[in-house]
């Protein structure tokens, strides 16, 4: 299977020789707000990515912002019924679940607004890198709305229930080191978040695909299980991954001391 970038309008796709694909939200005039067409393109890409040999993804936004959330103009003009909007939300969940559970590492390069549905999108990535301009917010409370793309699940997992509720009630904005400290992002850079995101994606792409699949799908599934069921599932996944033939050369390199050893970062 191959992915044809020409099929996509609201996403700009670029493939790196290392097998890393850059997926850029390409609606900068709208601060990359998510309309239903963009959601459908995210579903299409992330549904095909594991079978198309995509080794890792850098998710970014064109212009000055990552994503300002739900396209409120589209939502206002559509004047949807409750059932209509429920189905819109289910498509958002489809897109974000394919990201989180699809087995391909997704590294989000964040800048500017990561707000509302944009934060829901970012929280579906496996790793988030923020730059000095990045800020996070859930302004649904002030707009008479409620989250519909998984914030109650993923953002709560990142920052905890109390902070999540506070953000929605008061419009609190997080940025800078505080955002990293509470779990919004794992990395903060003063320069381009894109540079570090690509570096991390290439590092992940060098792993064995089956190992990455397990890391980027099994961990999330196990978090949804009881401890007893998760222990069983972990043992089964380890049994498959840790005996894969492609790992033999890497294990041999460790055994003969030719492989790099884990070392602390230089001071």
Helices and strands as residue ranges (DSSP letters): G 5-7, E 11-15, E 20-25, G 28-30, H 36-49, E 56-61, H 72-78, H 82-101, E 105-110, E 113-115, H 117-123, E 127-130, E 135-137, G 139-143, H 154-159, H 161-170, E 174-175, H 176-182, E 187-188, H 193-205, H 209-213, I 214-218, H 219-223, H 227-241, G 245-247, H 248-255
